[in-house]
Amino acid sequence: MIRSPSRPCGSGPTTMPMADDPDAPDDHPSGSIRAISRALQILRIMNTQPTWSLHGLHLQTALPKSTIFRILHTLQLEGYVRLEG
């Protein structure tokens, strides 16, 4: 199980909206960084309950488990989440 972040994360983006780029992959706004968007998405979801499984996060985000694992590993190294169990 993965413990939710101890620091509250924002409920939404705090940047100004950007114009959509029709050529951007996955319908991300032009100029956005997909990895950061995905990490913030995971943190927002993790704030909704105290613990999560990798599978649960996969079901909520529809991101590949390998992507979630790498993001969680980075967030763990930076002190935003911790592994329990």
Protein Blocks (a to p, Z undefined) as FASTA:
>chain_A
ZZddfbdcdfbdfbdcddddfkbghhiaehiafklmmmmmmmmmmmmpmbdcfklmmmmn
opafklmmmmmmmmmmnopacceZZ
